[in-house]
Each structure stands twice: as C-alpha cells, then as structure tokens.
C-alpha cells in the first residue's frame, strides 16, 4: 500500500469516526444538518475558511463541485448569489445540500445535482464562480472506491483533478473566476503539471495551517487562471 493510499484510508476512518451519529453542527455562525456518509465540514477548517475567502458574485451564478453537505453553496446564496448549483457524486450529499438549502431559506436559488464532476451539467451552462474543495490525496490508478466518504478524500490517478482543470473553464462566463481548495497532503507538483498541460496556472489566494493529532496540514485556496506558469 502506498503512503498516499494509507493516509487516505486513515483519513476516511477518522471522518467516519468523528461524524458518527452527528446530525446537527454549527459552522460560520449557522446551524446545519449532516446526513450519514457525508463529509463532516467541522472535521477541518477548510470548508469554513474557503467559504469565507471566496469572492461571491452578488447577483451572479455559483457552481460548487463536490458540495458535500452544501455549506459553501448555501453560504454563497446567503451572500448574494442568485443562482447556485451544488454537485456531488454521492447521493446522500445531494440530499444533504438540498436539506440545508431548505433549512436556510434559499432552496429557490440552490439546485443540487448528483454527478461525477461535470457530467450532469448541460454543455452551455456558464457560471461567474466555480469552486471545488478537492479530494487532494492521490490514489493509485487501479484503486476501487468502496465507501462514499472515500470520494471526499481520495482521487484515483488524479482523474477528477484532470477533469476539473480541463472542463471547468468551459463553464465560466466571460468574466467568470475559477478556484480550487487544495491541501498539503495532495501532490501540488502533479496538480501544477496538469495545469501546465491545460495552459493554466495556479495563483494562491489564501492559506492556513491546521494542527491535527498526527500532522500539520496547510489548506490553500488557489485561483486558476489562463496562461501557463
């Protein structure tokens, strides 16, 4: 077993343990619903920080990839986005995002879809801001997902990262902005190579360190822009 895969599986087990039995939690000064099998946003500071760092387009359209419980998507609607699409490959996460949109009175502005990356979107859909808090730990190319939460932690062969950098720019408006949340357990060199192949570069917008029991992890928000580094 590779070190990356071992780390990812340990992280999945930690998530399962910390979210066990949790149905309600507080984040960003608000109360949220959490369903079984969905990434718990209180597990790390990433969701809270990314949600506050993003430059939400008032009156604009937001796409959140890998929405989980829907915190960032709903928060974007509360911050002025009038059309929000929240996408996740896990059915329970889609249901969770819908419930939190209803809970906070923005169900008329938040659409939740089950999708493997962009597959459920119409090719012509365009957004003013696209964001993904990525599953940064790379799994081997032959890895088989056996638990829903593994999708929140592990990316097989960086397939999803490659799809994001290839397809996300096609869903931006003329002035749209593209962001990715990426942590130091991931392979930044690999991500940069993919960006170079797509004629893109990564600009760090903000970052923070968090001390877990076994390591310190840096959470970084990058804007992805045209022009290879």
GUKOL-824560 format. One line per field, with one value per residue (C-alpha): residue number from 1; residue in one letter; x, y, z. Coordinates in pm, 1 decimal, m for minus. Layout:
<atoms>
seq = c(NUM / ...)
type = c(A / ...)
east = c(X / ...)
north = c(Y / ...)
up = c(Z / ...)
</atoms>
This chain:
<atoms>
seq = c(1 / 2 / 3 / 4 / 5 / 6 / 7 / 8 / 9 / 10 / 11 / 12 / 13 / 14 / 15 / 16 / 17 / 18 / 19 / 20 / 21 / 22 / 23 / 24 / 25 / 26 / 27 / 28 / 29 / 30 / 31 / 32 / 33 / 34 / 35 / 36 / 37 / 38 / 39 / 40 / 41 / 42 / 43 / 44 / 45 / 46 / 47 / 48 / 49 / 50 / 51 / 52 / 53 / 54 / 55 / 56 / 57 / 58 / 59 / 60 / 61 / 62 / 63 / 64 / 65 / 66 / 67 / 68 / 69 / 70 / 71 / 72 / 73 / 74 / 75 / 76 / 77 / 78 / 79 / 80 / 81 / 82 / 83 / 84 / 85 / 86 / 87 / 88 / 89 / 90 / 91 / 92 / 93 / 94 / 95 / 96 / 97 / 98 / 99 / 100 / 101 / 102 / 103 / 104 / 105 / 106 / 107 / 108 / 109 / 110 / 111 / 112 / 113 / 114 / 115 / 116 / 117 / 118 / 119 / 120 / 121 / 122 / 123 / 124 / 125 / 126 / 127 / 128 / 129 / 130 / 131 / 132 / 133 / 134 / 135 / 136 / 137 / 138 / 139 / 140 / 141 / 142 / 143 / 144 / 145 / 146 / 147 / 148 / 149 / 150 / 151 / 152 / 153 / 154 / 155 / 156 / 157 / 158 / 159 / 160 / 161 / 162 / 163 / 164 / 165 / 166 / 167 / 168 / 169 / 170 / 171 / 172 / 173 / 174 / 175 / 176 / 177 / 178 / 179 / 180 / 181 / 182 / 183 / 184 / 185 / 186 / 187 / 188 / 189 / 190 / 191 / 192 / 193 / 194 / 195 / 196 / 197 / 198 / 199 / 200 / 201 / 202 / 203 / 204 / 205 / 206 / 207 / 208 / 209 / 210 / 211 / 212 / 213 / 214 / 215 / 216 / 217 / 218 / 219 / 220 / 221 / 222 / 223 / 224 / 225 / 226 / 227 / 228 / 229)
type = c(X / X / X / X / X / X / X / X / X / X / X / X / X / X / X / X / X / X / X / X / X / X / X / X / X / X / X / X / X / X / X / X / X / X / X / X / X / X / X / X / X / X / X / X / X / X / X / X / X / X / X / X / X / X / X / X / X / X / X / X / X / X / X / X / X / X / X / X / X / X / X / X / X / X / X / X / X / X / X / X / X / X / X / X / X / X / X / X / X / X / X / X / X / X / X / X / X / X / X / X / X / X / X / X / X / X / X / X / X / X / X / X / X / X / X / X / X / X / X / X / X / X / X / X / X / X / X / X / X / X / X / X / X / X / X / X / X / X / X / X / X / X / X / X / X / X / X / X / X / X / X / X / X / X / X / X / X / X / X / X / X / X / X / X / X / X / X / X / X / X / X / X / X / X / X / X / X / X / X / X / X / X / X / X / X / X / X / X / X / X / X / X / X / X / X / X / X / X / X / X / X / X / X / X / X / X / X / X / X / X / X / X / X / X / X / X / X / X / X / X / X / X / X / X / X / X / X / X / X)
east = c(0.0 / 139.7 / 184.7 / m79.0 / m335.3 / m259.9 / m302.4 / m629.2 / m772.6 / m668.8 / m836.7 / m1154.2 / m1167.5 / m1115.0 / m1402.2 / m1628.5 / m1546.9 / m1579.3 / m1908.7 / m2062.5 / m2406.9 / m2379.7 / m2695.0 / m2650.1 / m2346.0 / m2257.5 / m2033.1 / m1997.8 / m2236.3 / m2515.7 / m2674.8 / m2651.7 / m2783.8 / m2542.4 / m2652.4 / m2469.5 / m2199.5 / m2143.2 / m1815.5 / m1834.9 / m1730.8 / m1630.6 / m1358.4 / m1110.0 / m1106.2 / m1110.9 / m1484.1 / m1511.8 / m1209.5 / m1276.1 / m1639.6 / m1526.7 / m1238.7 / m1432.0 / m1534.3 / m1901.5 / m2050.1 / m2350.2 / m2639.5 / m2431.4 / m2414.6 / m2206.0 / m2112.0 / m1973.3 / m1818.6 / m1814.7 / m2059.7 / m2088.3 / m2337.8 / m2379.9 / m2229.6 / m2036.6 / m2319.6 / m2578.6 / m2342.0 / m2287.8 / m2663.0 / m2686.2 / m2403.8 / m2591.8 / m2555.3 / m2891.4 / m2830.4 / m2628.8 / m2562.0 / m2424.6 / m2285.1 / m2169.4 / m2110.3 / m2258.3 / m2642.7 / m2658.1 / m2457.1 / m2701.4 / m2989.9 / m2792.8 / m2729.0 / m3099.4 / m3196.3 / m2955.2 / m3078.2 / m3432.5 / m3319.8 / m3170.5 / m3447.6 / m3252.9 / m3399.8 / m3530.6 / m3172.1 / m2981.8 / m3003.9 / m2835.2 / m2736.5 / m2585.8 / m2294.8 / m1944.7 / m1776.1 / m1945.8 / m2134.4 / m2483.7 / m2440.8 / m2555.9 / m2257.7 / m2387.5 / m2417.3 / m2200.0 / m2109.0 / m1949.3 / m1763.5 / m1671.1 / m1520.0 / m1408.0 / m1268.9 / m1081.6 / m1013.8 / m642.5 / m485.6 / m394.6 / m491.1 / m338.8 / m490.0 / m638.4 / m798.9 / m1162.5 / m1391.1 / m1577.8 / m1714.4 / m1885.2 / m1655.8 / m1351.7 / m1467.6 / m1412.0 / m1052.1 / m901.6 / m876.7 / m787.7 / m493.7 / m594.0 / m872.2 / m1103.1 / m835.0 / m759.2 / m1130.2 / m1172.4 / m888.9 / m993.0 / m1367.8 / m1427.4 / m1301.5 / m1566.4 / m1837.0 / m1718.9 / m1879.2 / m1654.2 / m1562.1 / m1601.8 / m1341.3 / m1220.9 / m1098.5 / m975.4 / m921.5 / m616.8 / m431.1 / m71.5 / m148.1 / m202.8 / 58.2 / 93.9 / 358.3 / 116.4 / m160.0 / 72.7 / 171.6 / m192.9 / m245.9 / 52.1 / m90.0 / m417.3 / m245.7 / m342.8 / m160.0 / m232.1 / m236.6 / m251.5 / m521.1 / m502.1 / m389.9 / m396.8 / m227.3 / m413.8 / m257.7 / m410.9 / m300.6 / m52.5 / 49.1 / 16.0 / m180.3 / m183.6 / m514.0 / m472.1 / m718.1 / m591.2 / m739.9 / m687.8 / m617.4 / m521.2 / m152.9 / 91.9 / 338.3)
north = c(0.0 / 341.1 / 610.8 / 823.2 / 544.1 / 463.8 / 831.2 / 848.1 / 542.1 / 666.4 / 997.1 / 820.4 / 620.6 / 940.1 / 1105.1 / 808.7 / 815.4 / 1190.2 / 1220.2 / 907.4 / 988.7 / 1360.1 / 1509.1 / 1877.4 / 2104.8 / 2474.9 / 2646.0 / 3004.7 / 3111.3 / 2894.9 / 2558.9 / 2278.8 / 1929.4 / 1639.3 / 1306.4 / 973.1 / 909.1 / 1279.3 / 1462.2 / 1643.9 / 2007.3 / 2055.0 / 1790.4 / 2055.9 / 2433.7 / 2400.8 / 2447.4 / 2740.2 / 2923.7 / 2858.9 / 2964.0 / 3295.2 / 3355.5 / 3310.6 / 3631.7 / 3552.8 / 3736.6 / 3929.5 / 3863.9 / 3604.0 / 3227.9 / 2989.5 / 2627.3 / 2420.5 / 2089.6 / 1819.1 / 2008.2 / 1760.1 / 1895.1 / 2206.1 / 2457.1 / 2663.2 / 2652.3 / 2766.8 / 3025.9 / 3163.7 / 3201.2 / 3377.0 / 3608.8 / 3721.9 / 3461.5 / 3430.6 / 3100.5 / 2823.5 / 2470.1 / 2220.0 / 1896.6 / 1576.6 / 1215.6 / 1086.7 / 1073.3 / 1140.7 / 1460.7 / 1583.6 / 1520.6 / 1690.2 / 2002.6 / 2025.4 / 1996.8 / 2270.0 / 2495.3 / 2449.2 / 2499.6 / 2839.0 / 2957.7 / 2950.6 / 2640.3 / 2862.7 / 2960.7 / 2635.3 / 2339.0 / 2015.8 / 1750.6 / 1403.6 / 1398.7 / 1267.0 / 1603.9 / 1794.8 / 1508.7 / 1613.4 / 1974.4 / 2099.6 / 2196.7 / 2553.1 / 2623.0 / 2916.2 / 3044.5 / 3355.9 / 3149.9 / 2781.1 / 2621.9 / 2279.6 / 2180.8 / 1890.4 / 1535.6 / 1610.1 / 1274.4 / 1077.2 / 707.8 / 452.0 / 419.6 / 78.6 / 196.4 / 89.6 / 310.3 / 105.6 / 380.9 / 707.3 / 911.0 / 795.3 / 1028.3 / 1321.3 / 1221.3 / 1018.9 / 1087.9 / 784.7 / 877.0 / 1244.1 / 1177.7 / 1429.4 / 1698.1 / 1649.8 / 1669.7 / 1982.7 / 2174.8 / 2057.7 / 2118.1 / 2389.9 / 2676.4 / 2581.6 / 2658.1 / 3010.2 / 3331.5 / 3580.2 / 3733.9 / 3414.9 / 3303.3 / 2953.0 / 2832.4 / 2514.2 / 2434.5 / 2209.1 / 2086.0 / 1988.7 / 1617.0 / 1638.7 / 1638.1 / 2004.4 / 1927.6 / 1690.9 / 1949.9 / 2211.1 / 1972.5 / 1922.3 / 2299.1 / 2348.2 / 2092.6 / 2286.9 / 2624.9 / 2730.6 / 2847.3 / 2847.4 / 3168.6 / 3123.4 / 3348.1 / 3248.4 / 2968.0 / 2849.8 / 2576.6 / 2337.2 / 2101.9 / 1754.6 / 1491.6 / 1337.4 / 1623.5 / 1987.1 / 2041.3 / 2357.1 / 2440.9 / 2660.6 / 2841.0 / 2880.3 / 3079.5 / 2907.3 / 3149.4 / 3135.3 / 3134.0 / 2857.7 / 2927.5)
up = c(0.0 / m94.9 / 168.2 / m6.1 / m1.5 / 361.6 / 452.8 / 260.2 / 427.7 / 770.4 / 690.9 / 579.3 / 902.1 / 1102.0 / 916.8 / 978.8 / 1349.6 / 1401.7 / 1213.6 / 1365.4 / 1499.4 / 1417.5 / 1269.6 / 1353.8 / 1365.1 / 1377.3 / 1123.9 / 1004.4 / 1280.7 / 1137.1 / 1218.6 / 962.8 / 901.4 / 838.9 / 692.6 / 735.5 / 476.0 / 401.2 / 467.7 / 801.7 / 738.7 / 1101.5 / 1060.1 / 943.2 / 890.6 / 511.5 / 449.3 / 689.0 / 550.1 / 182.3 / 225.3 / 374.5 / 132.7 / m191.6 / m375.3 / m427.5 / m726.1 / m595.0 / m829.5 / m1014.7 / m1060.8 / m847.7 / m916.5 / m628.2 / m729.4 / m461.2 / m242.3 / 45.1 / 297.0 / 81.2 / 322.6 / 66.9 / m187.1 / 66.0 / 212.6 / m138.2 / m181.6 / 154.2 / 43.3 / m267.6 / m543.6 / m715.9 / m896.3 / m728.4 / m849.6 / m597.7 / m744.4 / m576.3 / m681.1 / m352.5 / m346.4 / 29.5 / m19.8 / m283.4 / m43.8 / 234.5 / 25.6 / m59.7 / 305.4 / 410.6 / 129.9 / 258.3 / 616.8 / 533.3 / 303.0 / m24.4 / m188.5 / m468.8 / m553.3 / m490.0 / m727.3 / m612.9 / m867.9 / m846.3 / m1089.1 / m1143.9 / m1191.7 / m1479.9 / m1645.8 / m1531.5 / m1646.8 / m1984.6 / m2202.2 / m2230.1 / m1856.3 / m1750.6 / m1405.4 / m1258.8 / m999.3 / m999.4 / m687.8 / m570.9 / m230.9 / m384.7 / m266.4 / m272.9 / m183.8 / m496.8 / m504.1 / m744.6 / m1090.1 / m1001.1 / m676.2 / m625.2 / m412.3 / m150.6 / 76.9 / m13.8 / 210.2 / 12.9 / m266.1 / m27.1 / 42.2 / m245.1 / m618.3 / m830.1 / m1054.4 / m1014.7 / m1266.9 / m1102.5 / m1082.0 / m1450.0 / m1536.2 / m1326.3 / m1489.7 / m1835.9 / m1814.4 / m1555.9 / m1777.5 / m2034.9 / m1777.2 / m1695.5 / m1813.7 / m1994.3 / m1658.3 / m1453.1 / m1197.5 / m1117.2 / m776.6 / m610.2 / m245.6 / m214.1 / 93.4 / 158.1 / 171.6 / m203.1 / m478.3 / m573.4 / m836.3 / m1010.0 / m997.4 / m1147.7 / m1427.4 / m1516.7 / m1511.3 / m1743.4 / m1987.0 / m1996.2 / m2038.8 / m1687.5 / m1377.3 / m1006.4 / m803.7 / m425.6 / m282.4 / 82.4 / 311.6 / 670.7 / 872.0 / 1099.0 / 1351.6 / 1355.0 / 1613.2 / 1369.4 / 1138.2 / 1037.2 / 716.0 / 505.8 / 338.3 / 30.0 / m192.1 / m548.4 / m832.1 / m1166.8 / m1447.6 / m1814.8 / m1905.3 / m1819.5 / m1538.2)
</atoms>
